[in-house]
Amino acid sequence: MSENFDALLVLSFGGPESAAEVLPFLENVARGRGIPRERLLAVAENYYRLDGRSPINEQCRALIAALRAELDSHGAKLPIYWGNRNWHPRLEATMRRMTADGVRRALIFVTSAYSGYAACRQYLEDVETARAAIGAGAPQFERLPQYCLRPGFVEPLIERVRAAVAQIPEDRRGAARLLATAHSIPLAMAETSKYVEQLTEVARRVAAGAGFSAHRLVFQSRSGRPSEPWLEPDVRAALSEEAAAGATDVVVAPIGFIMDHMEVVFDLDTQAREHARALGLNMVRAGTVGTHPGFVAMIRELIEERLSGAAAAWMWPCLENCCPQPHPMGLPPGRPA
């Protein structure tokens, strides 16, 4: 199976794993964006409330371990490497190790399921930047296709929502509301990608599969200047509206994330939950797909399809001038991860 590609790179955002790493990490994320120091210090406090540790690296390790076992069980002897855009293990360092190991052509799995500058294009730009820094001998890379509409992503989301509904008293489940949430981005960024279109369809499929007759797509983790328009409504505003409409139980499903980033464990599990509690709402947060066997199998299938030639190459750039970076950029999606 490894005739055309000799490795897989799992490419993620990265995050700090101790309080000492928080500010250096945030400074790295914000470099070149003119973000005030006080803004970084304010965001850092969110991390300190959780001992300075983002869950993303630990979840990447778990996903890689599950994927390694999945590939091994299907006879795919493909080494897996891991690199992050913004924190250790850094992408360039990983790529240098791949070069030293003799890797020449590698597939990339990005831990971001949707279109958009920060969700897709920026990762691939960083790959090219790292390749240029290494120079001759750097591996060639090809991204695996986007997967947000694949059953292997949607069906695990449906299972996670059903499990959340099961936590609501049985006599109240029929009246529970579903809020499907994703990271807000600037409207200027949303208008140059299929981000909202894809999220809308995933939310529709998840709601239908989990038995909800109605749902709302909402957003979270806004981080730009107040004067800059971002996608709305915010999840906390939506919770307020649900409470005002008489809801007692709300399932919040973070369909925009494949694993528990800082945006999930702080912005939802802490901020949104505290807001719901103050409103008298029972908020149940659905899980992300994480290491769900169906999701891990989907990644393996994407790899097999490409290695066998059954799937066409994922072309980069996808379309001429696709998903361009809007200007000016605030602290991006990808702000806490």
Secondary structure, DSSP 8 states (H G I E B T S, - for coil): --SS--EEEEEE----BSHHHHHHHHHHHHTTS---HHHHHHHHHHHHTTTTB-SHHHHHHHHHHHHHHHHHHTT----EEEEESSSSSBHHHHHHHHHHTT--EEEEEES--S-SIIIIIHHHHHHHHHHHHH-TT--EEEE----TTSHHHHHHHHHHHHHHHTTS-GGGGGG-EEEEEEE--BHHHHTTSSHHHHHHHHHHHHHHHTT-S--EEEEE---S-TTS-B---BHHHHHHHHHHTT--EEEEE-TT-SS--HIIIIIIIIIIHHHHHHHT-EEEE----TT-HHHHHHHHHHHHHHHTTSS----SSSSTT-S---SS--S-TTS--
